[in-house]
Amino acid sequence: MVLARGVGTTVKRYFGYNGHTDMARNIQKPRGTQDILPIEQRYWFWIEDNWRKMMLSAGFGRITTPTFEDTNLFTRGVGETTDIVSKEMYSFKDRSDNPLTLRPEGTAGVVRAYIENGMHKDPQPVKLYYFGPMFRYDRPQSGRYREFYQAGVELLGELDPIVDAQIIAIVMKYYTKLGLKDIVVRINSVGDAKSRPKIQRALIDFLSAHRRNLCKDCKRRMTKNPLRVLDCKEKSCQAVAEEAGGVVLDNLNNDSRNYFTKVLEYLDDMRVEYELDPRLVRGLDYYTHTVFEVTTKTGGLSLGAGGRYDGLVELLGGPDTPAVGFAVGVERTIDTLKQQQANVPEPMKPNVFVVQLGDDAKKKAIQVIDRLDNAGYQVAHALGRGSIKSQLRVADRLGTSLAVIIGSQEVHDKSVIIRDLNDRTQESVLDRDMIKAVQRKLKEKK
């Protein structure tokens, strides 16, 4: 085919090809996301495995909710004046024009599932835990991503100060079990529903006197939800919040004050270290009574947060149900584990590496791998590699200490060679004795 002069350029321009840049441009991960590589996985295993074991031992059942939900779940549940809803949600419409949002936090979805699946009719309290990704269009920085993970716990159907203290104690025990040190729980009360009008009026009066020092968003929040001002990250607003924190505690009603006092007394009895923080309010509208946050003592890095949310179930269409919960910030917890050089175990390494040479040996290797796997061993191999030397290099890289070697002679003799990859000693054993020989060699190495 012959093109007239200039036609080729026109065709390239039509299809968007500019010579090399568009076609060759590397596609990269979206900003604020991360690739969790194999070398990092031991931290993730450590976080999730310990969370699962602790929650199950405490009587919590695992729940998995959809990654995306009806947008109204979050606008109603989390609050329209929060930064999460007003600035950070990933919202879209599907092909049926339904408004959907990638979940920015876990509690609202769990409460929706609690109502929709009739769990409010089950014996109370209902104790649930979860682990999974959340999504917020936030400014990426160290330990903060737009796709991030939370390990969460929710206890629904019980209102008692000891329950709040118990959740805090479980969470602190979890962080200690991970190997973290230098951590403390910061705690405050935002009062019950009856306290809230008085608290809001007092805060509005205080903030009005400092209006000129507030950011644009806080000037808007001030009349709609003044508690949000205390959670603002702008420096000028933080200075105002430092003075305004005491307004909340000073305006608690007697019931809220007594409830909070009992929570602190129970924490003392449980020997949980805490710091009273009058300006702690959390960034979500559904909190009542106790709110708390786990931070490092030096630097004040937040590792996770939670509190009581007694009105959320009813707000989302369920019966009046008290509830309390907490969410672990997984990435920040991992960063702190690294900074503190905590003793996080390596993932289990393969027990045995199967080496083969030749087509017949490769066929036998498949059977040997299956036998070892059925016997409960972690088996590695590199069947696509030809030379024994290159396969043993893979075994060395994986840290495997024992190899089962198969060549043409072993196929003929119905045997295998078992080699200790540390001291290079080896022995030949019949196929029928292979499992016992592997068991013996690994026991000797221990």
C-alpha positions as CSV (number, residue, x, y, z in Angstrom):
1,M,0.0,0.0,0.0
2,V,1.4,3.4,-1.0
3,L,0.3,6.5,0.8
4,A,0.4,10.0,-0.7
5,R,2.9,12.2,0.9
6,G,1.7,13.6,4.2
7,V,-1.1,10.9,4.6
8,G,1.0,8.9,7.0
9,T,1.4,11.8,9.3
10,T,-2.4,12.4,9.1
11,V,-3.1,8.8,10.0
12,K,-0.7,8.9,13.0
13,R,-2.2,12.1,14.2
14,Y,-5.7,10.6,13.9
15,F,-4.9,7.6,15.9
16,G,-3.0,9.7,18.6
17,Y,0.5,8.3,17.8
18,N,3.2,11.0,18.1
19,G,6.3,8.9,17.1
20,H,7.1,7.4,20.5
21,T,5.9,9.3,23.6
22,D,2.2,8.1,23.8
23,M,2.8,4.5,22.8
24,A,5.9,4.1,24.9
25,R,4.8,6.1,28.0
26,N,4.8,3.8,31.1
27,I,1.5,3.5,32.9
28,Q,2.1,4.2,36.6
29,K,-0.1,3.5,39.7
30,P,-2.5,6.3,40.6
31,R,-1.2,9.0,42.9
32,G,-1.8,8.1,46.5
33,T,-1.8,4.3,46.0
34,Q,0.9,1.8,46.6
35,D,2.3,-1.5,45.4
36,I,2.8,-3.9,48.4
37,L,5.7,-6.0,47.3
38,P,6.6,-9.5,48.6
39,I,9.4,-8.1,50.7
40,E,6.8,-6.0,52.6
41,Q,4.2,-8.7,53.1
42,R,5.5,-9.9,56.4
43,Y,4.3,-6.7,58.0
44,W,0.8,-7.1,56.5
45,F,0.6,-10.8,57.6
46,W,1.7,-9.7,61.1
47,I,-1.0,-7.0,61.3
48,E,-3.9,-9.0,59.9
49,D,-3.0,-12.4,61.5
50,N,-2.7,-10.8,65.0
51,W,-5.9,-8.8,64.5
52,R,-7.9,-11.9,63.4
53,K,-6.5,-14.0,66.3
54,M,-7.2,-11.3,68.9
55,M,-10.7,-10.6,67.7
56,L,-11.7,-14.2,67.5
57,S,-10.4,-14.9,71.0
58,A,-12.5,-11.9,72.2
59,G,-15.7,-13.3,70.6
60,F,-15.9,-11.1,67.5
61,G,-17.0,-12.5,64.2
62,R,-15.6,-11.3,60.9
63,I,-17.8,-9.3,58.5
64,T,-17.0,-8.2,54.9
65,T,-19.0,-5.4,53.4
66,P,-19.0,-4.1,49.8
67,T,-16.1,-1.9,48.7
68,F,-18.6,0.6,47.3
69,E,-22.0,1.6,48.8
70,D,-24.9,3.9,48.1
71,T,-23.6,7.4,48.4
72,N,-26.4,8.3,50.8
73,L,-25.0,5.9,53.4
74,F,-22.1,8.2,53.9
75,T,-23.7,11.6,53.4
76,R,-26.3,10.7,56.1
77,G,-24.1,8.6,58.3
78,V,-20.7,10.3,58.3
79,G,-22.1,13.8,57.9
80,E,-22.3,16.3,55.0
81,T,-20.1,18.9,56.9
82,T,-17.2,16.5,57.4
83,D,-14.1,16.8,55.2
84,I,-14.6,13.1,54.2
85,V,-18.0,13.8,52.6
86,S,-17.5,17.3,51.4
87,K,-14.0,16.9,49.9
88,E,-12.6,13.4,50.0
89,M,-15.1,10.8,48.7
90,Y,-14.7,8.9,45.4
91,S,-18.3,9.1,44.1
92,F,-19.7,8.1,40.7
93,K,-22.9,6.8,39.0
94,D,-23.2,3.4,37.5
95,R,-24.8,2.6,34.2
96,S,-28.2,2.5,35.9
97,D,-27.6,6.0,37.2
98,N,-27.3,4.8,40.8
99,P,-25.1,7.1,43.0
100,L,-22.3,5.0,44.5
101,T,-19.2,5.8,46.6
102,L,-16.0,3.8,47.4
103,R,-16.2,3.4,51.1
104,P,-14.2,6.1,52.9
105,E,-14.5,4.3,56.3
106,G,-15.8,1.0,57.6
107,T,-18.3,1.7,60.4
108,A,-21.2,3.0,58.2
109,G,-21.1,-0.1,56.0
110,V,-21.1,-2.4,59.0
111,V,-24.1,-0.6,60.5
112,R,-26.0,-0.8,57.2
113,A,-25.3,-4.6,57.2
114,Y,-26.4,-4.9,60.8
115,I,-29.8,-3.3,59.9
116,E,-30.3,-4.9,56.5
117,N,-29.5,-8.4,57.7
118,G,-31.6,-8.2,60.8
119,M,-28.7,-8.6,63.2
120,H,-30.5,-6.2,65.6
121,K,-32.9,-9.2,66.2
122,D,-30.0,-11.4,67.3
123,P,-28.8,-11.7,70.9
124,Q,-27.1,-8.4,71.8
125,P,-24.4,-7.3,71.7
126,V,-23.4,-8.1,68.2
127,K,-19.5,-8.2,68.0
128,L,-18.0,-7.7,64.5
129,Y,-14.5,-7.1,63.0
130,Y,-13.2,-6.4,59.5
131,F,-10.0,-5.8,57.5
132,G,-9.9,-4.1,54.1
133,P,-9.2,-1.1,51.9
134,M,-10.9,2.4,52.3
135,F,-10.7,5.3,49.8
136,R,-10.4,9.0,50.3
137,Y,-9.2,11.7,48.0
138,D,-6.7,13.1,50.5
139,R,-3.4,14.8,50.1
140,P,-0.8,11.9,50.0
141,Q,1.9,12.0,52.6
142,S,3.9,9.7,54.7
143,G,1.6,7.0,56.1
144,R,-1.5,8.5,54.3
145,Y,-2.8,7.1,51.0
146,R,-5.8,7.6,48.9
147,E,-6.3,3.8,49.0
148,F,-5.5,2.8,52.6
149,Y,-6.3,-0.2,54.9
150,Q,-8.2,-0.3,58.2
151,A,-8.6,-3.1,60.7
152,G,-11.8,-2.3,62.5
153,V,-13.9,-3.6,65.3
154,E,-17.6,-2.8,66.1
155,L,-19.7,-3.7,69.1
156,L,-23.4,-3.0,68.7
157,G,-26.3,-3.3,71.2
158,E,-24.8,-2.5,74.5
159,L,-24.5,0.8,76.4
160,D,-22.2,0.6,79.4
161,P,-19.0,2.5,80.3
162,I,-17.1,-0.8,80.8
163,V,-17.7,-1.7,77.2
164,D,-15.9,1.5,76.0
165,A,-13.1,0.7,78.4
166,Q,-13.0,-2.9,77.3
167,I,-12.7,-2.0,73.6
168,I,-9.8,0.4,74.4
169,A,-8.1,-2.3,76.5
170,I,-8.4,-4.8,73.6
171,V,-7.0,-2.3,71.1
172,M,-4.0,-1.4,73.4
173,K,-3.3,-5.1,74.0
174,Y,-3.3,-5.6,70.2
175,Y,-0.7,-2.9,69.6
176,T,1.4,-4.3,72.4
177,K,1.2,-7.8,70.9
178,L,2.4,-6.4,67.6
179,G,5.6,-5.2,69.4
180,L,4.9,-1.5,69.6
181,K,6.2,0.6,72.4
182,D,5.8,4.2,73.4
183,I,2.1,4.4,72.7
184,V,-0.8,5.9,74.6
185,V,-4.6,6.3,74.2
186,R,-5.9,9.9,74.1
187,I,-9.4,10.2,75.3
188,N,-12.3,12.7,75.6
189,S,-16.1,12.9,75.8
190,V,-18.3,14.7,73.3
191,G,-21.4,14.1,75.4
192,D,-24.7,12.4,74.6
193,A,-27.4,13.7,72.4
194,K,-28.9,15.8,75.2
195,S,-25.6,17.5,75.9
196,R,-25.0,18.4,72.3
197,P,-27.2,21.5,71.9
198,K,-25.6,23.2,75.0
199,I,-22.1,22.2,73.8
200,Q,-22.7,23.6,70.3
201,R,-24.1,26.9,71.6
202,A,-21.1,27.4,73.9
203,L,-18.7,26.5,71.1
204,I,-20.4,28.9,68.6
205,D,-20.1,31.7,71.1
206,F,-16.5,31.0,71.7
207,L,-15.6,30.5,68.0
208,S,-17.5,33.7,67.0
209,A,-15.1,35.7,69.1
210,H,-12.2,34.1,67.2
211,R,-13.8,34.1,63.8
212,R,-11.1,36.1,62.1
213,N,-8.5,33.4,63.0
214,L,-10.5,30.6,61.4
215,C,-10.0,29.2,57.9
216,K,-12.7,29.5,55.3
217,D,-14.0,26.0,55.8
218,C,-14.2,26.4,59.6
219,K,-16.2,29.7,59.2
220,R,-18.7,27.6,57.3
221,R,-18.6,24.7,59.8
222,M,-18.9,27.0,62.8
223,T,-22.7,27.4,62.7
224,K,-23.5,24.0,61.1
225,N,-21.3,21.7,63.2
226,P,-18.8,23.6,65.5
227,L,-17.2,20.4,66.8
228,R,-15.6,20.0,63.4
229,V,-13.6,23.1,64.0
230,L,-11.7,21.3,66.8
231,D,-10.6,18.7,64.3
232,C,-9.3,21.1,61.6
233,K,-5.7,20.7,60.6
234,E,-5.0,24.3,59.7
235,K,-2.5,25.9,62.1
236,S,-4.6,29.0,62.8
237,C,-7.6,26.8,63.6
238,Q,-5.6,24.5,65.8
239,A,-4.5,27.4,67.9
240,V,-8.2,28.4,68.5
241,A,-9.1,24.7,69.1
242,E,-6.4,24.5,71.8
243,E,-8.3,27.1,73.8
244,A,-11.8,25.8,72.8
245,G,-11.2,22.2,73.9
246,G,-12.3,22.8,77.5
247,V,-15.7,24.2,76.4
248,V,-16.8,20.6,75.5
249,L,-16.0,19.1,78.9
250,D,-17.4,22.2,80.8
251,N,-20.8,21.8,79.1
252,L,-21.4,18.1,79.6
253,N,-24.6,17.2,81.4
254,N,-24.5,15.1,84.5
255,D,-25.3,11.8,82.7
256,S,-22.4,12.4,80.2
257,R,-20.0,13.5,82.9
258,N,-20.8,10.4,85.1
259,Y,-20.5,8.1,82.1
260,F,-17.1,9.4,81.1
261,T,-15.9,9.3,84.7
262,K,-16.8,5.6,84.9
263,V,-14.9,4.9,81.6
264,L,-11.8,6.5,83.1
265,E,-12.2,4.5,86.3
266,Y,-12.5,1.2,84.4
267,L,-9.4,2.1,82.4
268,D,-7.5,2.7,85.7
269,D,-8.7,-0.7,87.0
270,M,-7.5,-2.3,83.8
271,R,-4.2,-0.5,84.0
272,V,-4.5,1.1,80.6
273,E,-2.4,4.2,80.2
274,Y,-4.4,7.2,78.8
275,E,-4.2,11.0,78.5
276,L,-7.2,13.3,78.7
277,D,-7.4,15.4,75.6
278,P,-10.3,18.0,75.8
279,R,-10.0,19.0,72.1
280,L,-10.2,15.4,70.7
281,V,-13.5,15.1,68.8
282,R,-12.8,12.9,65.8
283,G,-13.7,13.8,62.2
284,L,-17.0,12.1,61.9
285,D,-20.5,13.3,62.9
286,Y,-21.8,10.1,64.4
287,Y,-19.7,10.0,67.6
288,T,-21.3,10.4,71.0
289,H,-19.9,10.0,74.6
290,T,-16.4,8.5,74.5
291,V,-14.0,9.3,71.7
292,F,-10.4,8.1,71.7
293,E,-7.2,7.9,69.6
294,V,-4.1,5.8,69.9
295,T,-0.9,7.7,69.3
296,T,2.8,7.5,69.8
297,K,4.0,9.4,72.9
298,T,6.8,11.0,70.9
299,G,5.6,12.8,67.8
300,G,1.9,12.1,68.5
301,L,1.5,10.0,65.3
302,S,-2.1,8.7,65.2
303,L,-2.2,4.9,64.8
304,G,-5.9,4.5,65.0
305,A,-9.1,6.0,66.5
306,G,-12.6,5.2,67.5
307,G,-15.4,5.9,69.9
308,R,-19.1,5.5,70.8
309,Y,-21.8,6.2,68.2
310,D,-25.2,5.5,69.8
311,G,-27.3,7.3,67.3
312,L,-26.0,6.0,64.0
313,V,-28.1,2.8,63.7
314,E,-31.3,4.8,64.2
315,L,-30.1,7.5,61.8
316,L,-29.7,4.9,59.1
317,G,-33.1,3.4,59.6
318,G,-32.6,0.8,62.3
319,P,-33.8,0.7,65.9
320,D,-32.3,2.8,68.7
321,T,-29.0,0.9,69.2
322,P,-25.9,1.9,71.2
323,A,-22.6,1.0,69.7
324,V,-18.8,1.5,70.0
325,G,-15.9,0.8,67.7
326,F,-12.3,1.4,66.6
327,A,-10.3,1.3,63.4
328,V,-6.5,0.6,63.2
329,G,-4.6,2.6,60.5
330,V,-2.7,-0.2,59.0
331,E,-0.1,1.8,57.0
332,R,0.8,4.1,59.9
333,T,1.0,1.1,62.2
334,I,3.4,-0.6,59.8
335,D,5.5,2.5,59.5
336,T,5.8,2.7,63.3
337,L,6.8,-1.0,63.5
338,K,9.6,-0.2,61.1
339,Q,10.7,2.9,63.0
340,Q,10.7,1.1,66.3
341,Q,12.5,-1.9,64.7
342,A,9.9,-4.2,66.2
343,N,10.5,-7.9,65.9
344,V,8.2,-8.9,63.1
345,P,8.7,-12.5,62.0
346,E,9.5,-13.4,58.4
347,P,6.9,-15.3,56.5
348,M,7.3,-19.1,56.6
349,K,10.0,-20.2,54.1
350,P,9.8,-23.3,51.9
351,N,10.9,-26.5,53.7
352,V,12.0,-28.3,50.6
353,F,13.1,-27.3,47.1
354,V,12.6,-29.9,44.3
355,V,15.3,-29.9,41.6
356,Q,15.0,-31.8,38.3
357,L,17.1,-32.4,35.2
358,G,15.6,-33.7,32.0
359,D,12.0,-34.2,30.7
360,D,11.4,-37.6,32.5
361,A,12.7,-36.1,35.7
362,K,10.4,-33.1,35.3
363,K,7.4,-35.4,35.0
364,K,8.5,-37.2,38.2
365,A,9.1,-33.9,39.9
366,I,5.4,-33.0,39.5
367,Q,4.5,-36.2,41.4
368,V,7.1,-35.6,44.1
369,I,5.9,-32.0,44.7
370,D,2.4,-33.3,45.1
371,R,3.5,-35.9,47.6
372,L,5.4,-33.4,49.7
373,D,2.6,-30.9,49.6
374,N,0.1,-33.5,50.8
375,A,2.5,-34.4,53.6
376,G,2.3,-30.8,54.8
377,Y,5.6,-29.4,53.6
378,Q,6.0,-26.0,52.0
379,V,7.5,-26.9,48.6
380,A,9.3,-24.6,46.2
381,H,10.6,-25.3,42.7
382,A,11.8,-23.8,39.4
383,L,10.6,-26.3,36.8
384,G,11.1,-24.0,34.0
385,R,14.9,-23.8,34.5
386,G,17.2,-26.4,32.9
387,S,20.4,-26.6,34.9
388,I,20.7,-27.9,38.5
389,K,23.0,-24.9,39.3
390,S,20.4,-22.3,38.3
391,Q,17.7,-24.1,40.3
392,L,19.9,-24.3,43.4
393,R,20.5,-20.6,43.1
394,V,16.7,-20.0,43.3
395,A,16.6,-22.3,46.4
396,D,19.4,-20.3,48.0
397,R,17.6,-17.0,47.3
398,L,14.5,-18.4,49.0
399,G,16.4,-19.6,52.0
400,T,15.5,-23.2,51.6
401,S,17.8,-25.6,53.5
402,L,16.8,-29.0,51.9
403,A,16.6,-30.1,48.3
404,V,15.1,-33.2,46.7
405,I,17.0,-33.8,43.4
406,I,15.8,-35.9,40.5
407,G,17.8,-36.9,37.4
408,S,17.5,-39.6,34.8
409,Q,19.2,-42.1,37.0
410,E,16.8,-41.4,39.9
411,V,13.8,-41.9,37.5
412,H,15.2,-45.3,36.5
413,D,16.1,-46.3,40.1
414,K,12.8,-45.0,41.5
415,S,14.7,-42.9,44.0
416,V,15.6,-39.3,44.8
417,I,18.6,-37.5,46.2
418,I,18.1,-35.5,49.4
419,R,20.7,-32.8,49.8
420,D,21.4,-30.5,52.8
421,L,21.9,-27.1,51.1
422,N,23.9,-25.8,54.1
423,D,26.6,-28.5,54.6
424,R,26.2,-30.0,51.1
425,T,25.8,-33.6,52.4
426,Q,23.4,-35.8,50.5
427,E,21.9,-39.3,50.4
428,S,20.0,-41.3,47.9
429,V,16.7,-42.8,49.1
430,L,14.0,-44.9,47.4
431,D,10.8,-43.1,46.5
432,R,8.8,-45.0,49.1
433,D,11.1,-43.7,51.8
434,M,11.3,-40.1,50.6
435,I,8.7,-38.5,53.1
436,K,10.3,-40.2,56.1
437,A,13.8,-39.2,55.0
438,V,12.7,-35.6,54.5
439,Q,11.0,-35.6,57.9
440,R,14.2,-37.0,59.6
441,K,16.5,-34.5,57.9
442,L,14.4,-31.5,58.8
443,K,14.1,-32.7,62.4
444,E,17.9,-33.1,62.6
445,K,18.3,-29.5,61.3
446,K,16.1,-28.2,64.1
